Amino acid sequence: MTDLPDERGAELRELFFETSQELLQALNEESLKLEKNPGDEEIVRSIRRTVHTLKGDAAACGLHELSELAHHFEDALSLETAAAHGALAEIAFAAADVFAAMLVAYHGTGAMPATAALRKRIDELTSAPAAKKSQRKRKSDPTSKSGKAKDKDKDKEKDWTDAEKLAMARAQAAGLALYDVVVKIDPHCTMPIAARQLIQNAISSVAQVLVVRPDAKSPAATKQVEFVCASSQSEEQIAAKSRIPTISGEASVILIAAAKPAKAAAKVDAAVEDTQSLPPASEVPPDTAGIQTTANQAAMGEAAAANVTRQAAAPEVHAPATEPAQAISENILRVDAGRIDNVLNLVGELIIGKSMLQQALNDFAKRYPKEPLRGKFSDAMAFQARVLNDLQRSVMKIRMVPVDQLFRRFPRIVRDVARQCGREVDLELSGQETDLDKGILDAIAEPLTHLVRNAVSHGIEPPDERRSLGKPPRGKIRLHALHQGNQVVVEISDDGRGIDAQKIRAKAVEQGLIALQEATRMSDAEALELIFRPGFSTAEVVTEVSGRGVGMDVVQSVLHRLKATIHIETHAGQGTTFRLKLPLTLAIIKALMFWVEQRLYAIPLNAVNQIARTTEAEVHQVDNYEVLQLRNQVLPLLRLGRRGAIEGDRKAHKLFVLVITVGEKKYGLIVDALEGEEELVIKALDDQTFSTDLVNGASILGDGKVVLILNLLAVVEHVSRSSSSQTGLGSFGLLLNHDDRARLALSTAGGQA
């Protein structure tokens, strides 16, 4: 494995690691298309271009193992018989997997994979007796070095395509002369492919490049490059541009044809009408398109090439067909996610500052109720709030990316798992344009993968079973995303057998996860929640795909961390839908604040269904739980502080109850007092600050108060565990500190004595 020594090389490699993921994704997508359309030559050419780009970029970064393997595969794809080979799609999938493993190894997080098996399969493409280079390959061979200029022109003219001839005619009609430019590459240049592109860029500043020879992957491409270009400049001026120190050597410029008179333009226009189906001749040949990124990036690797790049940055004369692509690339800016996070943190500080100003304004209004400046202050605060909200939304949009970036991975995953399990599955994607925070999108990649794999292995029935049930043999899995208020909903549904709640209960009892009595009391919805227990699995046989009891518990733990929820909807024989509700962002939330034991807490406002008032007399004890009958429904209560004071009439003591939704269940939080609603900027807390999972963040208010943000899922789990083991004390006192708990225990013991 090779490393680039300098800092520029490290930057180049980081950029390559980022772009290579897009190339591998494209390779997987093209392989899937080829599997559905075997023998499609256009798809094979697309695969070849992707592999060519990966090869060139890897070579520019000094990753020779990857570059050499990609070059071997590219050569095999250039054969006429490659498209007709029945196993080409499988070989392309295998190549994508090996390339991905090599990238992981280059990152330093794994061992370099073995490539012998893949090379053997690639050699199958070249072992056919009829295997020979494609017509395009032969057309791209370097021209003969023999003879005089006129003989060379005649040989090359026979080798020109119709599109290239048309481009020459257009250039002549536009009053430009045609030149044949041959430039030898400096033998001491360490990056000949990059040098080739730098020479082309330099010539493009004074001429319009129409033809490039030889083919970029030809052995001769590292020794010289030849152009047919159109220009109004002289031969000497073009030759001067071709000579680049440390990059190019000897250069020769020969006039092929002088400019045609203006009257020839009409003939060219007529020819254009007859050849509208041809591709634009000014387009760079497909085999050279892949090195554009490689060459520009590789130029960063050595100081001399960097100087040449600056010299070649003068205004260029480009072919019209390349202008839209360049305009698009100029509008794309790659920014490290850490920089965006820093801006977002500063916006959060501004929001805290806005709250401080608002608090000061409120105090000013109370002290000077008749002061005329109050109105001006209020107007200024309103304007600042509007601008700050716009700034916040703009920064948040920068972090938003379409879920298509994640959805694109799943066609390959579904295809592989279906083959392993003997299933026939179609994947349907919708809502790919839905935007989600980049951090959340990355975090849900693993949970979604588990859910999709389970849908294939557990949900979809084998083809024979589906036929016997009157279903089509091919199952269907659907991934759908949509915005719902300030949340994003992602649904994973299948048309398989559904989930049998009774089977879930029996399996949980068999595995010792729950007692038989508890299983009989469970509702179907509660039984379905058992699949998220660690170690639970309904698979009878352990395979590579399922049966290890690992996966669904990971799904729930990740979603808990993201403050997201998951709901299961299933119908026997019809299928199952997993519905994930995700927050748009983890940085800023609307929250409801309240007091418990003289401490300020907050919970997400979207988790609160309603706020109710009640008294201690209406609170009842059932099986170690406190419950409240609210609107003809029994509501389990979670008392975060201690019970009301014993002195006086405790039953008449009034309570605030926040009705919240956790998962698909409703609970009531008993709190001491309400503070109000506020937009909070969440600050992460390290493990040394808080050793409990009940709090997952904090925020600072405008008056300097610190508010702790509760993790509702953890609160419910703690109460459920403690209530099953402690009589009468399990459902309250969760937020008491150690001293309060000690005093409470002493007072309880004294009362019992």
C-alpha positions, -999 to 999 in steps of 0.1 A, spaced: 0 0 0 14 34 -10 11 68 7 15 103 -6 40 120 16 29 156 14 0 175 29 -15 181 -6 -15 144 -12 -34 138 20 -60 164 10 -63 148 -24 -67 114 -8 -95 126 15 -113 141 -15 -109 108 -34 -123 88 -4 -154 110 -6 -159 108 -44 -151 71 -46 -182 63 -26 -203 79 -53 -184 59 -80 -190 27 -61 -227 35 -57 -229 42 -95 -211 9 -102 -237 -10 -81 -266 8 -98 -252 1 -133 -246 -35 -124 -282 -38 -112 -294 -24 -145 -271 -48 -164 -286 -77 -145 -321 -67 -156 -309 -60 -192 -282 -85 -200 -260 -77 -230 -269 -40 -230 -237 -25 -245 -246 11 -234 -247 -1 -197 -214 -19 -202 -199 13 -215 -212 32 -185 -197 6 -162 -164 9 -181 -164 47 -177 -171 44 -140 -142 19 -135 -120 41 -157 -126 71 -135 -120 51 -103 -88 38 -118 -75 72 -127 -84 89 -94 -68 60 -74 -36 63 -95 -34 100 -89 -36 94 -51 -9 67 -53 -33 38 -45 -17 15 -70 -33 -17 -58 -68 -4 -65 -57 14 -97 -41 -17 -111 -71 -40 -103 -95 -14 -118 -73 -12 -149 -74 -50 -153 -112 -49 -151 -115 -20 -175 -94 -38 -201 -117 -68 -199 -147 -46 -203 -133 -31 -236 -136 -65 -253 -164 -70 -278 -175 -102 -260 -177 -86 -226 -213 -74 -230 -225 -108 -241 -209 -126 -211 -236 -140 -189 -218 -135 -157 -207 -99 -163 -232 -84 -138 -220 -108 -111 -184 -99 -118 -192 -62 -116 -209 -68 -82 -179 -87 -70 -156 -59 -82 -176 -33 -64 -174 -53 -32 -136 -57 -35 -131 -21 -44 -151 -11 -13 -130 -34 9 -98 -20 -5 -110 16 3 -117 4 39 -81 -10 40 -67 23 27 -86 41 55 -66 19 79 -97 2 94 -93 -33 78 -69 -57 60 -64 -55 23 -88 -80 7 -77 -109 -15 -81 -102 -52 -71 -135 -67 -107 -148 -70 -119 -116 -86 -90 -116 -111 -98 -151 -121 -134 -141 -128 -123 -111 -148 -100 -133 -168 -131 -153 -178 -141 -122 -198 -109 -124 -218 -106 -161 -222 -132 -165 -249 -117 -175 -282 -135 -147 -301 -124 -121 -276 -110 -90 -293 -109 -53 -289 -140 -33 -297 -143 -12 -327 -140 19 -306 -108 6 -291 -93 1 -326 -104 36 -336 -86 50 -305 -52 33 -313 -23 58 -318 -17 67 -354 13 54 -372 46 72 -366 58 66 -402 62 90 -430 54 125 -438 27 148 -426 4 142 -456 5 105 -452 -3 108 -415 -32 131 -423 -46 106 -447 -43 78 -422 -59 98 -394 -87 111 -417 -97 74 -423 -98 70 -385 -120 101 -378 -156 95 -368 -185 112 -386 -191 134 -355 -154 145 -355 -156 152 -393 -187 173 -387 -169 192 -359 -140 200 -382 -164 213 -409 -182 235 -384 -149 249 -372 -138 257 -408 -171 273 -416 -166 295 -385 -134 308 -400 -110 287 -380 -80 267 -393 -74 230 -384 -41 220 -368 -26 186 -359 -7 190 -326 16 163 -313 31 168 -278 55 144 -262 51 140 -224 83 146 -204 97 111 -195 105 123 -160 69 134 -153 56 112 -125 19 117 -135 16 113 -172 -22 111 -172 -24 144 -153 2 159 -176 -20 149 -206 -49 168 -192 -28 198 -183 -15 200 -219 -51 198 -232 -61 226 -208 -32 248 -220 -40 242 -257 -77 249 -250 -68 285 -240 -59 293 -277 -78 266 -296 -109 245 -297 -99 208 -292 -119 185 -315 -101 152 -314 -78 136 -288 -55 107 -296 -44 82 -284 -70 66 -260 -63 75 -224 -58 39 -213 -35 31 -242 2 25 -233 11 52 -258 -9 77 -238 19 80 -212 44 90 -239 26 115 -261 -8 131 -268 -21 142 -301 -49 167 -308 -69 180 -338 -79 215 -329 -94 246 -345 -80 280 -339 -75 315 -354 -40 316 -338 -7 308 -356 12 276 -354 39 293 -333 14 305 -307 -2 270 -303 32 254 -301 43 279 -274 12 270 -253 20 233 -257 54 236 -241 51 233 -203 82 229 -182 85 195 -164 53 184 -181 57 184 -218 87 178 -241 89 183 -279 58 197 -296 49 199 -333 20 218 -349 10 211 -385 -17 229 -405 -43 203 -417 -67 227 -434 -71 264 -438 -103 281 -428 -131 278 -453 -148 310 -468 -180 322 -452 -202 308 -480 -193 273 -469 -213 278 -438 -246 270 -457 -232 236 -467 -222 228 -431 -257 238 -419 -272 214 -443 -249 186 -431 -259 193 -396 -296 188 -404 -287 153 -418 -266 143 -388 -287 156 -359 -288 121 -344 -250 122 -339 -235 132 -305 -219 166 -302 -185 164 -318 -170 189 -293 -177 165 -266 -146 150 -250 -144 113 -260 -160 91 -234 -127 73 -225 -111 106 -216 -140 121 -197 -132 101 -166 -97 116 -162 -110 152 -159 -113 149 -121 -82 128 -119 -60 152 -137 -72 183 -119 -68 165 -86 -34 150 -95 -21 184 -103 -22 192 -66 2 164 -59 34 181 -72 45 218 -70 54 221 -107 21 209 -119 4 233 -95 23 262 -111 13 251 -145 -23 250 -135 -21 286 -125 -5 295 -158 -33 277 -177 -60 295 -158 -63 322 -184 -96 327 -203 -102 296 -224 -121 290 -256 -143 261 -249 -166 241 -271 -202 251 -266 -211 216 -254 -189 218 -224 -201 251 -211 -233 238 -192 -212 211 -175 -187 237 -163 -214 260 -151 -228 232 -130 -194 223 -115 -187 260 -107 -220 261 -87 -211 231 -65 -190 238 -34 -177 209 -12 -176 220 25 -166 199 54 -195 191 77 -176 203 107 -176 238 93 -214 238 89 -217 225 125 -196 254 137 -219 278 120 -249 260 135 -234 263 169 -229 300 165 -265 304 154 -275 285 185 -255 311 206 -273 339 188 -307 323 197 -296 322 234 -285 359 230 -320 367 216 -336 351 246 -314 372 269 -324 404 251 -361 393 253 -358 387 290 -341 421 295 -369 438 274 -395 421 296 -378 433 328 -376 468 313 -413 468 304 -422 458 339 -400 485 355 -410 513 331 -445 505 317 -450 540 303 -416 544 287 -420 554 250 -388 535 240 -406 502 248 -422 503 213 -389 509 195 -372 481 215 -401 457 207 -399 465 169 -361 460 169 -365 427 188 -392 415 163 -369 424 134 -339 406 149 -361 376 157 -372 374 120 -337 377 106 -324 352 131 -351 327 123 -343 331 86 -306 326 93 -314 295 114 -336 280 86 -309 287 60 -282 270 80 -304 241 87 -312 237 50 -274 234 43 -273 204 65 -304 189 49 -298 162 22 -324 141 3 -330 106 17 -322 94 -18 -286 94 -7 -295 65 17 -323 49 -4 -299 43 -33 -280 17 -13 -309 -6 -8 -315 -21 -43 -282 -39 -40 -289 -50 -4 -323 -63 -13 -309 -82 -43 -281 -98 -23 -303 -108 7 -330 -122 -16 -305 -144 -33 -292 -157 0 -327 -165 12 -341 -178 -20 -367 -150 -24 -378 -131 -54 -383 -94 -44 -389 -61 -61 -380 -29 -43 -401 2 -47 -387 36 -37 -407 68 -32 -403 102 -15 -365 102 -22 -366 140 -25 -375 143 12 -349 162 31 -334 152 64 -305 163 86 -272 147 73 -263 136 108 -297 118 113 -295 103 78 -261 88 86 -273 75 119 -304 57 106 -284 39 79 -278 8 101 -314 6 115 -329 9 80 -305 -18 68 -316 -42 95 -353 -35 88 -349 -40 51 -330 -73 55 -356 -86 80 -383 -77 56 -367 -99 30 -357 -128 52 -386 -129 76 -414 -110 58 -414 -121 22 -424 -158 17 -406 -182 -7 -420 -181 -43 -437 -216 -39 -454 -205 -7 -466 -173 -23 -481 -192 -53 -499 -215 -29 -514 -185 -11 -526 -170 -44 -499 -142 -43 -476 -133 -71 -442 -152 -67 -423 -119 -65 -427 -101 -32 -426 -63 -29 -408 -42 -4 -416 -4 -3 -394 23 11 -413 56 15 -403 89 31 -425 120 37 -426 152 58 -451 153 86 -451 185 105 -416 190 120 -408 153 116 -398 130 88 -416 97 85 -398 67 69 -419 36 62 -406 1 54 -434 -21 42 -437 -55 26 -466 -77 13 -454 -108 31 -468 -131 58 -470 -105 85 -460 -109 122 -478 -135 143 -482 -119 178 -490 -153 194 -458 -168 179 -439 -138 193 -453 -145 228 -444 -182 226 -409 -176 214 -403 -149 241 -414 -174 268 -393 -202 253 -362 -179 253 -369 -168 289 -374 -132 280 -408 -130 298 -429 -152 321 -459 -172 309 -483 -151 330 -469 -119 317 -473 -132 281 -510 -140 286 -517 -105 299 -499 -88 269 -519 -71 242 -509 -78 205 -492 -43 204 -472 -51 235 -462 -85 221 -449 -69 189 -426 -48 210 -408 -79 222 -390 -82 188 -368 -53 200 -356 -72 231 -318 -81 229 -313 -117 218 -348 -122 205 -352 -140 172 -379 -161 156 -355 -178 131 -353 -215 136 -318 -217 120 -289 -193 124 -277 -180 90 -257 -152 76 -288 -131 74 -308 -139 105 -312 -160 136 -285 -145 158 -308 -123 178 -289 -92 169 -304 -63 149 -338 -51 161 -325 -41 195 -298 -21 177 -326 -4 157 -344 7 188 -313 18 207 -303 40 178 -338 55 174 -339 62 212 -306 81 208 -321 102 180 -353 109 199 -372 90 172 -400 65 175 -409 33 157 -444 18 152 -453 -16 139 -485 -22 118 -490 -58 107 -518 -79 92 -515 -117 90 -510 -128 54 -509 -92 41 -477 -78 53 -460 -55 78 -451 -18 80 -424 -3 102 -430 34 106 -401 55 118 -408 91 130 -376 111 130 -369 147 141 -358 171 113 -328 181 134 -311 173 167 -297 208 172 -328 230 181 -362 220 194 -394 235 206 -398 224 242 -422 226 271 -405 235 304 -416 226 339 -404 224 375 -398 193 396 -383 195 431 -372 232 424 -353 221 393 -361 231 357 -366 204 331 -379 203 295 -394 178 271 -400 181 233 -432 200 227 -443 175 199 -444 147 225 -470 165 246 -506 157 237 -523 178 264 -519 193 298 -544 184 326 -551 194 362 -561 169 388 -559 162 425 -542 135 446 -577 120 453 -581 111 417 -548 92 415 -552 54 422 -527 26 427 -529 -5 405 -502 -32 406 -474 -9 418 -484 18 392 -502 51 398 -530 56 373 -555 83 365 -588 80 347 -588 107 321 -617 110 296 -628 74 300 -592 61 296 -568 47 322 -536 67 320 -504 53 337 -487 81 357 -450 88 361 -443 109 392 -409 126 387 -408 141 422 -420 130 456 -456 127 467 -474 157 481 -467 167 517 -484 146 543 -494 176 564 -529 189 557 -553 174 532 -530 156 507 -560 143 487 -569 179 479 -534 187 466 -536 198 430 -513 183 403 -502 192 368 -503 162 345 -485 163 311 -500 137 288 -472 125 266 -468 99 238 -439 75 239 -439 50 210 -476 43 206 -485 46 243 -497 75 264 -484 83 299 -490 111 323 -460 130 338 -468 146 372 -449 178 376 -448 206 403 -453 236 381 -452 248 344 -427 273 331 -437 277 295 -427 270 259 -392 279 246 -370 272 216 -340 255 230 -305 250 216 -294 215 227 -260 212 242 -246 177 245 -235 164 279 -205 141 284 -206 110 305 -185 126 333 -211 154 338 -242 131 339 -240 93 346 -277 88 339 -295 82 306 -326 101 319 -311 134 306 -299 136 270 -290 173 268 -291 207 284 -298 243 273 -292 278 287 -321 303 289 -319 340 284 -318 347 322 -289 323 327 -310 293 340 -299 259 329 -326 235 318 -322 198 315 -339 180 286 -354 146 296 -351 114 276 -387 103 278 -380 68 265 -354 62 292 -378 76 319 -406 52 309 -381 22 308 -368 31 343 -402 34 358 -413 1 342 -383 -18 356 -385 -3 391 -423 -7 394 -420 -44 388 -396 -48 418 -407 -21 443 -441 -20 459 -456 14 459 -424 33 453 -417 24 417 -436 51 398 -424 82 415 -392 100 427 -373 93 395 -356 127 394 -347 129 431 -311 131 440 -293 107 464 -299 129 495 -336 133 487 -340 95 482 -323 88 515 -346 111 534 -376 97 516 -366 62 525 -361 71 562 -395 89 563 -412 59 547 -396 35 571 -406 57 601 -442 59 588 -444 21 585 -430 16 620 
